Amino acid sequence: MTLNCVVVDDSAIQRLSIVKLIENHSSLNLIAEYSSALETKNGLNTHKVDLIFLDIEMPVLNGFELLDVLNNKPQIIFVTGKTEYAFKAFNYDATDYLQKPITRERFNVAVEKAVEQHKLKLDFNETDGEHIFVKSNLKKRKVYIKDIKWIEALGDYVKLVTEENSLVVLSTMKAFEQELPEGKFLRIHKSYIVNLDKVDRFNSKNVEVGAYEIPLSRNKKSELVDALNNI
C-alpha cells in the first residue's frame, strides 16, 4: 500500500530533509512540496493526497490555520521544531507529531501509523458501505454514496438529494465535488452534480433521475456520454 503525500514547510532545507526520507520509504509517493499554506491550499484542489507532512510556524497562514480552511482533510503528520504545539495537534486529530531534527527510525514509526490508519479506513468503507459525513443543521450526518441522487447549488450552500430526504450543507459546489469518489459523479451543469448510477435517461437539454429532470449544459453532453460508458 502506497500513500500519496505532500510536504509543507517554508524552509527549503527542512523540506529537502523530509523529501529524502519520503523517497527512501516504499509506502510513500511524493506528489508535491509546498513552501506556504496558501500554496498548499491551491495545490490540494488538483491533487488527491492521503497524507501531509505539515510544518506549523509559517508566514501568513500557519499549519493549524491551513487545516481550518481545508474542506477535505488528509491524514496529518506535524513536523515542527517545538513541543509546545503537541496538545493542540492532538485536537486536530493528527496521526503523529515529529520534532525536528527527525531521525529515520522515528519517521518510519510515524509512517507506519499513517499506513495502518489508511488500511482501517479502507476496511471500514468496504464493510460499512462507501460514505461521506456532512454537517447539516449543526449535526454530523453519515450519507451513503449509493443513496445520493444529485447535488444542487444553493448560494453559499449545497442541497444533497438522497433516496430518503434532502440535506442542506454549508459548502461550495467545488469543495463538495472533491468529497465525492472519482468516476461516480459528474458535474453536468454549473448548479448540478449527478450520481451517474442514478441517470435513467438524457437528451441534449436534461438528465432524468427518476421523475425529476436536471438541466444539462450543452458542453457537458459528450462528457456525460463518456462517463456513463465507463461506469
Secondary structure, 3 states (H helix, E strand, C coil): CCEEEEEECCCHHHHHHHHHHHHCCCCEEEEEEECCHHHHHHHCCCCCCCEEEECCCCCCCCHHHHHHHCCCCCEEEEEECCCCCHHHHHHCCCCEEEECCCCHHHHHHHHHHHHHHHHHHHHHHHHHCCEEEEEECCEEEEEEHHHEEEEEEECCEEEEEECCCEEEEECCHHHHHHHCCCCCEEEEECCEEEEHHHCCEECCCEEEECCEEEECCHHHHHHHHHHHHCC
